[in-house]
Amino acid sequence: MEDIIPLWIKLAYSGMVAVILPVYALRYGWRNYLWFSDIALVTTGVALWLESALLASMMAVGVLMPELLWSASFFGRGGCNREVHALLCLAKYLLPNVWAGLLRTYQNAQTDTRIQTG
């Protein structure tokens, strides 16, 4: 039986997962892997190597809607300031940290630029 998925895709995905798993474990702990997206990350790697359409489609169906809702919540963050349904504010926990981090990065870059040119 001939492989449908090229070996280089399997190796590239496995390499990415091999880097992501330990980094996430050190940064967030092993409990982080209980999130749907992390379960899908690992299961998709298994589906690639087994070339299992069933596993791949299970991950697509099971994770697509929560991930789309989370992305809509993150990018459409304006609605979370009002009384809205909890599903529309999935990323609310992350937003203050993200914007504060981006602002600090921008301010540090501005300070570094002034020091170098001034």
C-alpha positions in Angstrom: 0.0 0.0 0.0 1.3 3.4 -1.0 1.4 6.2 1.5 -1.0 9.0 0.7 0.6 11.6 2.9 4.2 12.4 2.0 6.9 11.5 4.5 8.2 15.0 4.7 4.8 16.3 6.0 4.8 13.6 8.7 8.3 14.4 9.8 7.7 18.2 9.7 4.6 17.9 11.8 6.2 15.5 14.2 9.2 17.8 14.6 6.8 20.7 15.4 5.0 18.6 17.9 8.3 17.5 19.4 9.2 21.1 20.0 5.8 22.3 21.2 5.1 19.6 23.8 8.1 20.1 26.0 8.0 23.9 25.7 4.3 24.0 26.7 5.0 21.5 29.5 7.7 23.7 31.0 5.8 26.9 30.5 2.2 25.9 31.4 2.6 22.5 33.0 1.2 19.1 31.9 -2.4 20.1 32.8 -2.4 22.3 29.7 -2.8 19.2 27.6 -6.4 18.8 28.7 -7.4 21.6 26.3 -9.2 20.5 23.1 -6.6 22.1 20.9 -3.7 20.3 22.5 -5.5 17.0 22.4 -6.1 17.7 18.7 -2.5 18.6 18.2 -1.3 15.2 19.4 -4.1 13.2 17.9 -3.6 14.8 14.5 0.0 13.6 14.6 -1.2 10.1 15.3 -3.7 10.5 12.4 -0.9 11.6 10.0 1.3 8.6 10.8 -1.6 6.1 10.7 -3.1 7.9 7.7 -6.4 7.6 9.5 -9.2 9.7 8.0 -11.4 8.9 11.0 -9.0 10.4 13.6 -8.3 13.4 11.4 -12.0 14.1 10.9 -12.8 13.5 14.6 -10.3 16.3 15.5 -11.6 18.6 12.8 -15.2 18.1 13.9 -14.5 18.2 17.6 -12.2 21.2 17.7 -13.3 23.4 14.9 -16.3 25.0 16.5 -14.6 25.8 19.9 -11.6 27.1 18.1 -13.7 29.3 15.9 -15.6 30.7 18.9 -12.4 31.3 20.7 -10.9 33.1 17.7 -14.0 35.2 17.2 -13.9 36.1 20.9 -10.2 37.1 20.7 -10.4 39.2 17.5 -13.9 40.6 18.2 -13.0 41.5 21.8 -15.3 44.6 21.9 -18.4 42.6 22.9 -16.9 41.3 26.1 -17.2 44.6 27.9 -21.0 44.3 28.0 -23.3 41.7 29.5 -23.1 39.0 26.8 -23.3 35.3 26.6 -20.2 33.5 28.0 -19.5 31.8 24.7 -18.7 35.2 23.2 -16.0 35.9 25.8 -13.9 32.8 25.7 -10.6 34.7 25.3 -11.4 37.4 27.9 -8.9 36.0 30.3 -6.1 36.5 27.8 -6.8 40.0 26.5 -5.4 42.2 29.2 -2.2 40.2 29.3 -1.8 40.2 25.5 -2.3 43.9 25.1 -0.2 44.8 28.1 2.6 42.6 26.7 2.4 44.2 23.3 2.4 47.7 24.8 5.5 46.9 26.9 7.2 45.5 23.8 6.4 48.6 21.8 7.5 50.9 24.6 10.8 49.0 25.0 11.4 49.2 21.3 10.8 53.0 21.3 13.2 53.4 24.3 15.9 51.3 22.5 15.5 53.4 19.4 15.9 56.6 21.3 19.0 55.4 23.1 20.7 54.2 19.8 19.9 57.4 17.9 20.2 59.9 20.7 
